[in-house]
């Protein structure tokens, strides 16, 4: 029996302070290298649409009309630069190795 890989993880996208999306919460699904290669070969507009449709779980984005749906129906309410920033953060998150969990204290035992 081989090593059992963990399930694909949820990635919480991080945005740098001082950027337009600083403070936004966007969660995405991880993916395989094969799917990532396929997305990388797409034209940017198609790639961003595919990212939102297949990998964005949810976000807390709003505009003057209220909450923006975190699916393809919300694409007409989000500027391309923000979608590009989200996809860039997702790419970075895919390659980030999570820090190990802190173990509970053994209480000196």
KAUR-V891408 format. One record per residue. N is the residue number from 1. RES is the residue in three letters. PSI is psi in whole degrees, -180 to 180 (999 if undefined). OMEGA is omega in degrees with one decimal (* if undefined). D_CENTER is the distance of its C-alpha to the mean C-alpha in whole Angstrom. Layout:
BEGIN
n=N res=RES psi=PSI omega=OMEGA d_center=D_CENTER
n=N res=RES psi=PSI omega=OMEGA d_center=D_CENTER
END
This chain:
BEGIN
n=1 res=UNK psi=135 omega=-178.1 d_center=32
n=2 res=UNK psi=-180 omega=178.2 d_center=29
n=3 res=UNK psi=128 omega=-179.9 d_center=27
n=4 res=UNK psi=115 omega=176.7 d_center=24
n=5 res=UNK psi=147 omega=175.0 d_center=20
n=6 res=UNK psi=161 omega=176.6 d_center=18
n=7 res=UNK psi=157 omega=176.1 d_center=16
n=8 res=UNK psi=143 omega=-173.7 d_center=13
n=9 res=UNK psi=165 omega=171.0 d_center=10
n=10 res=UNK psi=135 omega=-178.9 d_center=8
n=11 res=UNK psi=125 omega=173.1 d_center=5
n=12 res=UNK psi=115 omega=-175.4 d_center=6
n=13 res=UNK psi=139 omega=-178.6 d_center=5
n=14 res=UNK psi=138 omega=-178.9 d_center=8
n=15 res=UNK psi=138 omega=-177.2 d_center=11
n=16 res=UNK psi=145 omega=175.4 d_center=14
n=17 res=UNK psi=143 omega=178.4 d_center=17
n=18 res=UNK psi=-4 omega=177.1 d_center=19
n=19 res=UNK psi=165 omega=-176.4 d_center=17
n=20 res=UNK psi=-28 omega=-177.9 d_center=16
n=21 res=UNK psi=6 omega=177.7 d_center=13
n=22 res=UNK psi=127 omega=-179.4 d_center=14
n=23 res=UNK psi=-15 omega=177.7 d_center=14
n=24 res=UNK psi=149 omega=175.4 d_center=12
n=25 res=UNK psi=120 omega=177.9 d_center=10
n=26 res=UNK psi=127 omega=177.2 d_center=6
n=27 res=UNK psi=137 omega=180.0 d_center=5
n=28 res=UNK psi=162 omega=176.6 d_center=3
n=29 res=UNK psi=148 omega=171.5 d_center=6
n=30 res=UNK psi=173 omega=-179.3 d_center=8
n=31 res=UNK psi=174 omega=178.3 d_center=10
n=32 res=UNK psi=164 omega=176.8 d_center=14
n=33 res=UNK psi=-37 omega=179.6 d_center=15
n=34 res=UNK psi=-44 omega=178.2 d_center=17
n=35 res=UNK psi=-38 omega=179.3 d_center=14
n=36 res=UNK psi=-41 omega=176.8 d_center=13
n=37 res=UNK psi=-41 omega=179.9 d_center=16
n=38 res=UNK psi=-44 omega=179.6 d_center=17
n=39 res=UNK psi=-39 omega=-179.3 d_center=14
n=40 res=UNK psi=-23 omega=179.6 d_center=15
n=41 res=UNK psi=-9 omega=-177.9 d_center=19
n=42 res=UNK psi=154 omega=169.0 d_center=18
n=43 res=UNK psi=150 omega=-172.6 d_center=19
n=44 res=UNK psi=-42 omega=-177.9 d_center=16
n=45 res=UNK psi=-39 omega=178.2 d_center=17
n=46 res=UNK psi=-38 omega=179.6 d_center=17
n=47 res=UNK psi=-45 omega=179.9 d_center=14
n=48 res=UNK psi=-43 omega=178.4 d_center=12
n=49 res=UNK psi=-44 omega=178.9 d_center=13
n=50 res=UNK psi=-41 omega=177.7 d_center=12
n=51 res=UNK psi=-50 omega=-178.6 d_center=9
n=52 res=UNK psi=-46 omega=-176.8 d_center=9
n=53 res=UNK psi=-40 omega=-171.4 d_center=12
n=54 res=UNK psi=-23 omega=-170.3 d_center=11
n=55 res=UNK psi=-19 omega=176.7 d_center=7
n=56 res=UNK psi=125 omega=176.9 d_center=6
n=57 res=UNK psi=-53 omega=178.2 d_center=8
n=58 res=UNK psi=167 omega=174.6 d_center=9
n=59 res=UNK psi=167 omega=180.0 d_center=10
n=60 res=UNK psi=32 omega=-178.0 d_center=13
n=61 res=UNK psi=141 omega=176.8 d_center=14
n=62 res=UNK psi=158 omega=170.3 d_center=18
n=63 res=UNK psi=-168 omega=-176.4 d_center=20
n=64 res=UNK psi=-18 omega=178.6 d_center=24
n=65 res=UNK psi=-4 omega=179.5 d_center=24
n=66 res=UNK psi=-161 omega=-178.9 d_center=22
n=67 res=UNK psi=141 omega=178.8 d_center=18
n=68 res=UNK psi=126 omega=178.1 d_center=16
n=69 res=UNK psi=138 omega=-177.9 d_center=15
n=70 res=UNK psi=48 omega=176.3 d_center=12
n=71 res=UNK psi=-171 omega=-175.4 d_center=13
n=72 res=UNK psi=-23 omega=179.4 d_center=15
n=73 res=UNK psi=-19 omega=178.7 d_center=18
n=74 res=UNK psi=-5 omega=-175.9 d_center=16
n=75 res=UNK psi=-32 omega=-178.2 d_center=16
n=76 res=UNK psi=-2 omega=-179.6 d_center=19
n=77 res=UNK psi=4 omega=-178.7 d_center=18
n=78 res=UNK psi=129 omega=179.6 d_center=16
n=79 res=UNK psi=146 omega=178.7 d_center=17
n=80 res=UNK psi=-36 omega=-179.3 d_center=16
n=81 res=UNK psi=-33 omega=178.4 d_center=15
n=82 res=UNK psi=-39 omega=176.6 d_center=13
n=83 res=UNK psi=-40 omega=178.1 d_center=11
n=84 res=UNK psi=-41 omega=177.8 d_center=11
n=85 res=UNK psi=-39 omega=177.9 d_center=10
n=86 res=UNK psi=-46 omega=-178.9 d_center=7
n=87 res=UNK psi=-38 omega=176.6 d_center=7
n=88 res=UNK psi=-42 omega=177.8 d_center=9
n=89 res=UNK psi=-36 omega=177.5 d_center=6
n=90 res=UNK psi=-47 omega=177.5 d_center=4
n=91 res=UNK psi=-46 omega=179.1 d_center=8
n=92 res=UNK psi=-42 omega=179.9 d_center=9
n=93 res=UNK psi=-32 omega=178.9 d_center=7
n=94 res=UNK psi=-34 omega=-175.5 d_center=8
n=95 res=UNK psi=3 omega=179.5 d_center=11
n=96 res=UNK psi=128 omega=177.0 d_center=12
n=97 res=UNK psi=127 omega=-179.9 d_center=14
n=98 res=UNK psi=144 omega=175.4 d_center=14
n=99 res=UNK psi=149 omega=178.3 d_center=18
n=100 res=UNK psi=150 omega=177.0 d_center=20
n=101 res=UNK psi=144 omega=177.2 d_center=21
n=102 res=UNK psi=130 omega=178.5 d_center=24
n=103 res=UNK psi=149 omega=176.6 d_center=27
n=104 res=UNK psi=148 omega=178.5 d_center=29
n=105 res=UNK psi=141 omega=176.7 d_center=33
n=106 res=UNK psi=-1 omega=179.5 d_center=35
n=107 res=UNK psi=25 omega=178.2 d_center=38
n=108 res=UNK psi=-1 omega=-177.9 d_center=40
n=109 res=UNK psi=999 omega=* d_center=41
END
